[in-house]
Amino acid sequence: MSKFVESDLIQELASAVAQLRRSLEAEQVDDYAAGIERADRALTALSNFPGGLDGLRAGLDLLPEQEKTSLRNTLLKAQQDHLVNGELIRVASLKNSALMASLAQQSESATYSARGQVANVLGNLLSRKV
């Protein structure tokens, strides 16, 4: 592979992961799917690189020192963004679950019925004499 392919691959990977991080941090829900898809394509391209990550590292070792250092820094930044993205996705999922639970508790079906029953449960579990 030429150094241009390696450089382009690294730049696309870093750009895709950074774009996803910006979307997650800004909670731009409409952009999540496109960002995840772009990052997935970039990671797939990396895994399809001859030799995978090890092949990419070996190719980087053949580059001039300045370019090698620059590309390694770009990869390090992409790795950090990828880790942060995982945490941001986990937090967004927890936030979504909490909002869903809160909304469910506020719904009419979450309260007791006039007959002393808990909604969505068969039978009388509570006495009307409460």
N, C-alpha and C positions, 0 to 999 in steps of 0.2 A: 504494500500500500504506500501511496505517496504521503508526504508530510501534509499536503493540502487536505487530503481525505481525513487524516487524523485530526488536524486542526479544526476542520469544518464539523466533524463529529463532536468533538469536545465543546466547541462553541454552541452548537445546536442543543446539546444536552444541558449545558449550563443555562442557556437562555430559556429553555422550556421549563426547567425546574424553578428558575427564578420567577418566571411569569406565573406559574402556579402558586408560588409562595405569596406573590403580591395579591393575587386574587383571594387566597385564603385569609391573608391578614386583613384585607379590606372587606371581607365577608361579601364578596361579589358572587353570590350564589349562581347567577346566570352564566358566569365564566368558568365555574368549576369543571364541568364536563369537557369543555374544549381544552382547558389546561391539563387535565388528567390525561386526556387522549394524546396531546402533544408530548407530554413527558413520557408516556408509555411508548410512543413511537421512537423517541430518542433512546430510551433504555433498551428497546428491542434492537435498534440499530447497533448499539454498543455490544449487546450480546451476540449479534451476528457478525461482528468484526472478526476477521481471521485471528483466532486465538483468544477471542473475548477480551476481557479486561487485561489479562496477562499479555496478550498480543499487542494491545494498545500501549501498555507500559513499556514493552520491548521496543515498539516503534518510537516512543518518546525518547528512549535512551539514545537513539541514533540522531536525534535533532541537535542543533547547536544549543549550547548551554542557556543562552538568554531565552530562546523560544521554548526550550524544555521547561525552564523555571516558570515562565508565564503560563504555559498550558497546565502545568501541575497545580499552580495557584488557582487557575480557573476550575480544575477538577475538584480541588479542596473546597472551594466556595460552593460548587454544585452539590458536593456531598453534604455540606452543612445545611444547605437549603433543603435537600431531600429529607434529612433527619427532622428539621423543623416542620416541613410539610406533614410528615407522619404525625407529629404531635398536634399540629393545627387541625388536621382531619379528625383525630381522636377527640379533641376538645369540641369541635363543631358537632360531632356525633353525640357527645354527652349533653351539649347544650340543646340539641334538637330533642333528645329523649326527655330532658327536664321540661322543656316547653310543652311537649306532647302530654306529659303526665299532669302538668299544671292545667292545661286546657281540659283534659279529661275530668279532673276534679271539679272544674267549674261548670261542667255540663249538667243539664237537668237530670240526665240518667244516672248521675253519680250520687244522687241524694236518695233519701228514704221516700217510699211512696206513702200515700195517705192511709193505706191499709197496714202500715207497719212492716212492710217488706223492704228489703234492700233491692234496689233495681237490678235487673238482669240475673236474679237468683230465684230459683223456684222455691215455693213454700214460704211459710211464715217463720222467720228466724227470730223476730223480735215481737214482743207483746205490745199491744196498743196501750198498755197501762204504764208505760215508761214515763 
